[in-house]
Amino acid sequence: MNKKIFSISGRLLVLGVLLVCLSCSSREKRILVFSKTKGYRHESIAAGKIALMKLGEENKFKVDTTEDAAVFAEDKLKNYSAVVFLSTTGDVLDQAQQNEFMRFIQAGGGYAGIHAATDTEYDWWWYGKLVGAYFKSHPRQQKVKVVAQPVEEGWLKLKAPEPWERFDELYNYKKISPDIHVLFKLDENSYEGGENNGDHPIVWFHDFDGGRAFYTGFGHTNESYQDPIFMNQLLDGLNYAIGQNNLDYTKATAKPVPEANRFTKKVLGFYFDEPTEMTILPDGKIIFLERKGKIKLYNPATDSIKEINELSVYKTFEDGMLDKMADSVQFGGFVARSTTDPNPGRH
């Protein structure tokens, strides 16, 4: 009897393991190609989309293309293994979409940037770390020698001829992350216009914030997307970005931005005379500064505002009380500072 129970239990255990494995492997490989531009638009975007769709057909992964940033929402992004920024430019995501993309990467999603992906979201520090660098400038299109870099154990490996010469638009970079693993560099002695002081990365990858990121600076020309060397490298980069193809949103630390309709607006007061600063105190009261020196206090208990002080400030032209307030709540008071002198002629 015990043997039968053990046998049945063992079979159930094996079946459970098989079901778990099948569940892990059954997730469809699907990438999203995003090519929205708010700045310069590359002609090769169209060729890139076609080439990536063909790459997917040949290698058994689905490819969707879009320029609609509304897709950057959890209920849509969770269907993808990786997101490709295909020569995007400018500020392409709003704050809510940025947070959703952060959550996707933190959940284990992948990212691949092509060419002008580094010419994107300059004011978003997290994206700069993800992509690995920002576009600085570029010289005329020309041929260059591309130099493979030493690859450490476990790194992504890309194939290329030795030596490798390539014609493309060659980006110079700024704010290069020290955390990227560089796979290829440009030989700045082999062309004109290199501005990275002889240490010029062009293809790299790295694990970042729970996910994986791959970038290639090539891909400006239409011909790039017919070049088997470039396309094979792109395929390997995409496979790295896809990784194990598992997302776990419980690992995401970024918070979704609440919908606008979840907020209510309340007018606290009227008739301020050139207000410049405000500070919310721990008890909920709010201090307002006005340029001409008046200090006012809003009391939520009475829903009223009253003037509590007026400082003598020099208010000719646009001078006045312009500096930020520093609250000293430990002592139950506050300090208001003015960057202007009430008696400018005394010095």
Secondary structure, DSSP 8 states (H G I E B T S, - for coil): -HHHHHHHHHHHHHHHHHHHHHHHHTS--EEEEE--BSS---TTHHHHHHHHHHHHHHHT-EEEEE--GGG-SHHHHTT-SEEEEES-BB----HHHHHHHHHHHHTT-EEEEEGGGGGB-TT-HHHHHHH--EEEE----EEEEEEE----TT-------SSEEEEE---EEES--TT-EEEEEE-GGGSS---STT-EEEEEEEEETTEEEEEES---SGGGGG-HHHHHHHHHHHHHHHTT----GGG--S-----GGG----------SSEEEEEE-TTS-EEEEETTSEEEEEETTTTEEEEEEE-----STT-SS-S--EEEGGGTEEE---SS-S-GGG-
